[in-house]
Amino acid sequence: MSADHQTSSGFADQTPTGDYDAFAEAYAAENESSLLNAYYARPAILDLAGDVAGRRILDVGCGAGPIFEELRDRGAIVTGVDPSIKMLELARRRLGEDAALQQADLNDPLPFPDNAFDDAVACLVLHYLEDWSAPLAELRRVLAPGGRLIVAVNHPFNYKFFNPERDYFATHEYGLECNFNGQNVLLSQWHRPLHAITSAFIEAGFRITVVSEPPPAPGAHERFPDEVKTPDSAFLCFLFLVLEAP
């Protein structure tokens, strides 16, 4: 996520929310030029995608459409899904009326036939879900043989760094306090240890081909000198993987 944030160890006096309709415009505005999105997550995902010309790509949790737009500009045939109606409205405003956008939630069956896509991108999506089994099975189903699932999730070691008192090895829900373009939001997310993340992908039938912990994109140091101390600084925030569907 792109925001100043800290984890909250309990929910006694606050209710986490996943309703992006309530803060979609603030979220989209913040992430256009933020360090964690514009200079970290999106460039890393696009680098892993590589040459996508002519490839059918499903952008899962497409939000306001920045990754969709980049992939389309590189020649991909892109379909975007998101559970938030407001996010989809912002995406259509950005991408045009002819953009292939649908409301869909990974907790439900995806509205596509088997083998419909060559690639799927799930950037900062899965850590909102308690159960990965059914969502990963659906993503596996809609990918053609040899297709790729390109994923970014919260890095589990980053969570432990900020929450040393919490049980790293337990899968559990937590609150993430964020500020999106001046709007305070408490998100509900799920921590998983590294072995649980990789095991979930393997059990879903994927083959892990890439595990990446990239540095920020060029220009991050100049734009964010307090967070990126030198041009070659690296930090742990998200974990990136490329998974192949046999």
N, C-alpha and C positions, 0 to 999 in steps of 0.2 A: 504494500500500500504506500501511497505517496502522502506523507504527512509527518508532522512532529507527533510522536506517539510514545506511549509507555504502556506496558501491560498491567492489567489489574488482576489481583489474585482472587477476588471474590465478587459476588453480585449482590451483596446484602443491601446496598443503598443505590444501586443503579441497574438499569435494564439494558443489556446489549441489544442492538438492532441490526438486522440485515436488510432493512427496507430502504433500498437505494433510491426509490422514488422521492423520499423525503429530502435527499441532499444531492440529487443527481447533478444539478447544474454546478454546485460548489465543487463536487468531486471532479467533474470533467474539467472545470477551469483550473483547478489546482494541478492536475496531472498533465496538462499540456506542456509545462516547462519545468516540472519538479525534478529533483535529483533522482529519486528512487524510481520514477516512471520514465521520464523523458531521457534521462542520462544513464539509466541502469537496466530496468526490466525490459523495456521495449527494444533498445538496441541489441541486448543479449538474445532475445527471442528471434529477432530478425536475422542476426548473425547465424544462429543455429538453423534457421529455415533455409538459408542459402538461396540458390537459384530456384525460384518458385514459378517461373513462367509456364503457363499452361496447366498448372496443378490445381486440382479442386481442393479447397481448404475450408474447413469449418473453424470459425473463430468463436470459441465457447466463452460466454461471459464477455461479449464484445464491448460492453459499455457504450460510450459515445463514439466508438469506431476508429480510434487512432491506429491500431494494429491492422484492422480491416483495410483502412485507406492505404497504408504502406504496402501491404501485400498486394492489393489490387494495382497499385502504381507499378509494382514489379512484374505484373503480368499474370498474377494468379486469378483464378475464378473463385471468389470468396463468398461464403454464406456466413452470416453472423446470427448468433442467438444470445439472448439475455433474458433473465426473468423479470427485469424492471421495464415497465412500459415507458417510463420517463426517459430512461437511458436509451431505449430504442428510438424515441422521438428525437433525441439529440443526435443519435447516429444517423437517422434519416436526413436530418437537417444538414449534416456534414457531408454525407455520402451521396445524396440525391434520391429521388423517388424510386428509381429503378434498382436500388441496392437490394440484395437478397437478405432481408432481415426478418426474423421471426421471434416471437416470445416463446421461450422454452426454459425449463428448469432441469438441471442435471439429476435432480431427485426423481424425475419422471422419465418415461421412455422418450427418446428423441424422435421428432417427426420426420425421419428420413429412412429410406430403405437401406438394406444391407449393402456394404461396399460402395457407399455413395461418395466417399472422399478419399483423396490421396494423402492428405495430412489433416490433423486437427491441432489447434493451438488452445491451450488452457493456461492463460497467464494470470496468476494470482487469483485462482478460482477454487481449487480443491481444498484449501485450508479453511474454507467456510463450511465444509461438509463433515458431519460426524461419521457417516458411513461412505466408504469409497467403493464398495463392492459393486453395487448396481450401476453407479455412474461410469466406472471404468469398463464394465461389461458393455454398456451402451456405446461408449466411445470405440471400444474394440469392434463392435458389431458394424458400425457405420464406416469403418476404415477398410479400404481395399487391402488385400494381401500385400505385404511389403510397405504399407502405409506407415506414417509416423505420427506419434503424439508428442508434441513439443510442450513442455510443462515448466512453469515457474511456481514455486511454493515458498512459503516462509522457511528460512533456514532454521532447522531445529537447534543448532548450537547457538544461534543468535538469541533465541528465546531463553535458553538456559543462562546465557551471559547476563541478561537483564533481570532474570528471575532465579537467582542461585538457590533460593529456598524451595523451589518447586521440584517435583519429581520429574526429572528429564525422561525417564523410561516409561512413564504412564501417558496414555492418550487421554487428553482432557480438554474441556472447553475453558476459554478465558476471555476476558474483555480487553479490547485494544482501544485506547483513547486516542482519537485522531482529531486534527484540525484541518479541514478542507476549505481553503480560501476564506478563512475567518469563521467557518461554521464548525462547532464542536460536535463530534459524533462518537458514540461508543459502539464498536463493532464486536460481534460475537464470532470468534474463530476457534479452531481446534489445533492444538499442538500434537505432533506425532514425533517420536524419536526416529532417527535415520533408518534403523532397521525396519520399522513399521512402514515407512514410506516406500522403501525399495521392495519389501515383501508384498505390499499391496499391488504394485505394478506387475511383479512376476506372477502372482496368483491370478491376476486378470488375463494372463496370457501374453503379456508384452515382454520383449527382450530389451534390456537397457543397453543402449549403444553409446550414449554420451552422458557424463555427469560433469557439470560445469559450475565453477565459482568465479565468474569473470570480474575484471576490474570495471569501474565506471567507463563510460564512453569518452572519447576525446572531447575536451572542452569543459568537462565537469570541474576540474580544478579551478579554472578561471571563473566559472560561474558560481561555484560553491566552495570558496577557499577555506572556510571554517570546517566543513565536513570532509573535504578531499584535500588533504594537506599538501600533496605534491602531485605532479601530473601522472605518476605511476602508482599512486596509492590504490590499495585494494581493501575491501571490507566485506564481511559476511553479513548479508541481509536476506537474499533469496537464494534458493537452490534451483538450478536449471538442469533439466534432463531431456534427452531425446529417447523415445521408446519406439521400437519397431513392432508392428503387428505382423507376425509370421503368416 
